[in-house]
Amino acid sequence: MPLPARSADGQGTSGGNGENTGNRPMPSLADFVDRAQIAALRRPIKEASGLPAVVYTSEAFFELERKTLLPKQWMAVAYGHEIPEAGDAMPLKVLGLPVMLVRGADGSLRAFHNVCRHRGTMVLKEPVKRAKTLRCPYHSWTYDLEGNLRARPLWDGREDPAEDRLVSIPCREWVDIVYLNLSGDAEPFEDYFGFLSERWKPYDFDALQACGSREWEVATNWKLFALGVVEPYHEPFIHPQIVKIIEDPETGAKKMDNDTFDAHLEKNCIGVVTPIEDRDFDLAHGLPFLPGPPEGFKRNMDIFLMFPTGVVVLARDHILNMIATPTAADKMRVKVALYASAEAVADPKLNDARAALFDDWVEIMEQDIEALTLQLEGHRSPIADQAKFSPFWESSAHYFEKHVVDLLEKG
């Protein structure tokens, strides 16, 4: 069931989080970005100007995204390993809405609006393990793990219980990230991330195990975080421990010591791919390779934004997943989880190697977080308007901003 939508004139219709809009019209992209700015963004990258700072700092613009952009996408919201067994259930907030994830008796993961069909009470207030049913704490209406109403104690009505099942949300689980489509009308998941589904087909993701996790509250805009994922230009300055600037012995020019990469701009899969010998040397800790690909398979390091809120970093011996949870224009949460092969996780001789790898990633994340906080503060100034793009390094950043505009114009 899609979220409630505003009427065309904004009269008397509840928005997605339940507030009455009254006479307030729904804002649009044109209220924040004019035609000249959009035209400037769409120029060839050498001539293009980035989106104005207001799209990163305005709470009203975030409200526009929250109502008309993000619900229509497949959003990363949680990790499958957080709810591993039948009967495990977990409440969470997605764009301010109460949602719950439930692992069914068949092992399938389902998502529901965390709202009882009787009087609108939140059904699940904290995670549960191996539950048989889900019971509303107010009047004890009880649902099974598939969302069907099973009990209405002392109820004297005659309605069909089938009409009162929990409202489901389209839900998919891939590479241990759980994706939801709140509006219910996104394109099929296989098409939405089709490029990577095909690219990563050789990997056996079911044979991986989580072996480290961390969460941060970050004072930045979710789009600044996404841009930091997809552009490699910042790496030698923010992460000098993994990417260094060297001097060309013939010309004396300064350059990165690993500037070989391909930007892949494939609809909702936005990323950077680097040959393993150029990218992965300082993040290699001797773990077994990820299972699945045949011998001789060319293993690259893939860093992809799963638009809008998921990130998968796929290296030869590990995966790092990130989930961005936007909560305001200037606030978000980031969760990261590290994965290695079951063989690597089970071998006690590799405990130190896994710990060192995770520590490396935590250091990288905290370097990024500091930079992203400063970037948001800079964007509070109108001087941050008309940002420029490096034609060599930032085609992915240019694409990302155009993708956001295209989706908002599409409505």
N, C-alpha and C positions, 0 to 999 in steps of 0.2 A: 504494500500500500504506500503510495507516495506521501510526502509531507503535505500538510495543508498549505495552500498557496494564497497569496493576496489576490483580491479581486482586481480587475483592471483599474478601477478608480480608487482602490485602497479603502473602500467603505465596508466596515463591519465584518471583516474577515480576519481570522487569526493568522498570524505569521507562523513560521515553522517552529518557533519556540513558545507559541501560545499567546503572545501579547496581541492586543487589539490595536490595529494600525490607525483607527479613526479616520481622519481626513488627510493623514500624512501620506503623500504618494511615495511609491517605491522609487528610490534613486536609481540612476542608471550610470553607465560608464561615462556618458557625456557630461554628467554633473561634475566630473573630476578631471577628465582628459578631453581636450578639445580636438577638433578634426586636424588642425595643423600639427599637434603633438603626435597624433596617431600616424599621420603621413610621414612625419620625421622619423618615427620608429621604424616604419616599413621601407625606408630607403635602403640601398645597399649598405652593408655594414660599415664601410669606410666613411660614409656620409651620415649614418644614422645617429639619432639622439635617443637616449633611453627614456623610460617613462618618468614623469615628474615625481618629486619626492612624496607628494601627497598620497600616492597609492601604497606607500610603505608605512606611512605614519598616521593616516586618518582612521579614526574608529568608525566613521560613517562608511568609508570605503571597505573596511573589513566587514561591516554589516552587509554590504552589498555582496561581497564574496560569500559570506556565510549563508545568505539566502538564495543566491542565484548561480554561483559558480561551484563551490565545493560540494554541495549535496548531489550534484549531477555527475560527479566523478566517482571512480573507484578509489576510495580513501583508505590508506593504511591506518589501522587503529590499534592493533595489538599483535602479540605473538601467539602462534598456535601452541607453543610449549608451555604457555601460562595456564592453559586449560587442557591438559593432556588426556584425561580419563573420562569415561562415560559418567555422566552426572556432575561433572565439574561445570561451574557457571561463574561468570564474572561480570559485575556491573561496571560501566564506564560512561563518561560523558563524551559525546561526539558533537561538536559545534553547539554545545550547551544543552543538548538533548540527552535524556536518560536512556541508555541502551544496555542490553545484556547479551553476552555470548554464552552459548550453552552447548556442551558436547553431548550428543545424543547416545542412546544405547547402541546405535549402529556405528558409532565412531565419527559420524558426521558432525561438523560444526555448524550451528545455526545462530542467527542473530534476531533479536526481537526488540521492539520498543519496550522499555522497562516500565510498563504502565498497565495496571490492572484494568480489565474491561468493565468493571463494575462502577467504580467512582474515581478512577484515575490515580490511585495510589501507586507509588513506586513499589514494585514487587520484590526486587532483590536489592538489599542495601549493602551487602558485603559478599565477597567470594565464598562459594561453598564447594565442598568436595563430595563426589560420589552420591549426590542427591538423587532421589527417585522422582520427586516432584518439586514444583516451585509454588510456594504459598504466599499469597498477599497477606501482610501482617495486619491489615485493617479489619477485613471481614472474612478472612480465611478462604477466599476463592482460591482454588488449587488447580494448577496446570501441570501437564506432563512435560517431558523434555522436548516434545515436538510442538509445544505451544497449545495443545488442545485443552479445553476446560474439562476437568474431571470431577470437581466437587464445588457445590454452592451450599454450604451448611445453612440450615434453617431458611433457605430461600423459598418463598411462596409464589414466585412467578412461574410462568409456563413457557418462557422463551426457549428456543432451540439452543442447547449449549454450543452447537457448532458455530453459531453466530458470534460467540463470545470468546473465540480463541485469541491468543496473543497476536499482535500485529507483527508480521515478520519483515525483515529487511534483507535484500539480496546480499549474500555473504559468500566469499571465496577465500580459500587458504592456499597460498603458493609460496614456496621457499620460506615457509614458516611465518610469513606475514599474513595477517587476517585483513582482508579488504571488505569494506561495506560501500553500498551505493544507497544513500539515504532517500533519494528521490524515486528510486526503483525503475528509472528509465534510461540508465546508461547503456551504451552498446554492450554486447556480450563481452564477458571478461576476456575470452580467448582472442577477440579482435582488439580490445582496448590495449592489451600488452602483447599483441601478437608478434611483434618483432623479437622481443626477448624470449617469448615462449619457444620460438623456432631456434633462436641462437643458442639457448641453453638446454636444448632438448637432450644432448648427450649426458648431462649430469644427473646423478641419482640423489636428488635432494632429500629423499626419505631416509637415506643412510647417514645423514648428518645429525650431530647432537650439539645442543647449546652448551657452551662452557664458559660463559661470562656475560654479565649484563650490568648496565649502569643507567641512571636517569638524571637529567639536569632540567632545571627551570632556567629559561634563557630570555633575557630582556631584548628581544629582537622581533622583527616581522618574519612570518613563515616564508615569504618570498625571498627575503635576503638569505635565509638559510638555504633555500633551494638553489639560488644562484651560486652560493659558495660551494655547493656539491658539484655543479656542472661545469665550472670554469677552473682550469688549472693554473691560470696566471698568478694567483696568490701564493702558490705552494713554496717557491724558494724563499719567500719573505716571511711567511707565517710558519712554515714547517721546514726550517733549514736542516733538520736532522735527517730528512728523507730526500730532499731535493736541493741540490747545491748549485750555485752559480760558479762557473769556471771561465777561464780565459782561453780563447781560441789561440793555439800556439802560432798559427800562421798570420792571423790578422790582428790579434790582441783584443778582439771584440769580446764582450761579456755575453755569455749565453748559459742556458740551463744545461746541466749534464744529462738530462733525459727529456729532450724536447720532441721526441717522436711519439705522436699520438694521433688518433682519429676521433673526431667528434661525430657521434651518431645522433641524428635529430629525426626520430622516427615516431611522429605523433605524440604519444604519451610516454615514450621511452627516450629520455634525454640524457646522454652520457658521453663519457670519454673512455676510450680503449687504448691501452698502451702495451706494447710487447713486454712480456714478463721480464726479459733481461734488462729492460730500461727502467722499469717501474718498481719491481718487487724485491730488489736486492736487500734493502734495509728492513723489510718486513718479513723476511724469510727466517724461520726458526727451526727448520728441519722436520716439520710435520709431514706425515704422508699426504700425497696429493689427494684432492677431492675425488671421490669415486664416480665412475661412469664413463668418462671419455676413454677411447681406445689408446693403446700405446702409439706414440707419434703425433697425437692430437696437439695442435698448436694452442697452448694455454696463454691467454693474455690476462691482464688485469682489467676488469670491467668495473667502472664506477657509473651507476645509472640512477638517476632520479626516476622513480615510478610515479609520475605526476598524478596527484599533487603532493602527497605527503609521505611516500615511502622511498627508501634508498636501499639499494643492494650493491655492496662492494664484493666482487667475486675475484679472488686471487687463486693461485694454483693449489694452495693448501688450506685455505680457510675462507669463510664468508663473514662479512660484517653487515648486519642489517641495522637500519635506522628507521625510526618512526617519529615523524614530526606531528605534534598535536597543537594546532593553533588555538589560542584561548582569547586573544585580544589582538589589536593592531600591533602592540608592542610587547606581547608575551606569547611564549610557546613552551611546550615541554619537548624534550628529545630523549627517546629511549634507544639504547644501542644493545645489540646482542651479538656475541661472537659464536661462530659455529666451526667445527672441524669434523673430520670423519669419525665414525664410531671407534675405529681402531686407534686414532690419536687420543680420543677422550678416555678410552679404557686403559691405556698404557701408562702406568705410574712413572715410567722413566721420562715421559714427555710433559709431566706436570709443570716443571719449571719453564719449559719452552712455551706452553700455552699461556702461562701467567705472564711471561715476558711479552708475548705478542699482544695480549689484552692491555697490558700497561702501555705499550706503544700507541695503541689506538686511543686509549683514554687521554694520553698526552696530546695527540693530534686533535681530538675533540675539544679539549679545553683551550688549546690555542685558537681554534676556530671560534669558539664561543666568545672569547675576549674580543676578537676582531669584529664579530657580528654585532656585539653590543656597541662598540665604537661606531660602526657603520650606521646603525639606527640613529644614534645621537647626531651624526653628521647629516642624516636625511631630514632632521627637523628644521634645517635651514633651507630657504629657497635656492641657495647657491648650489644645492645638490640636484637641481633640475638640469635637464639636457646633458645627462651623463653620456660619456663616450664609450665605445667598444674597441678593444684591440682586435683588428681583423684576423690576426693569427690565433690568438688565444681564446677569444670570447664569442665565437659564432654560436656556441650553446647558450650563452647568456642572452644574446640577441634573440635567438629562437624562443627561449623561455618567455621573455616579455611579450613577444608577438603572440605566442600561444595563449597567454592569459587574456590579452586583448581580444583575440579571435573568439575565445569561448564566451567572454562577457558580451561581445556584440551578438553572438549567436543566441544568447539568452536561454 
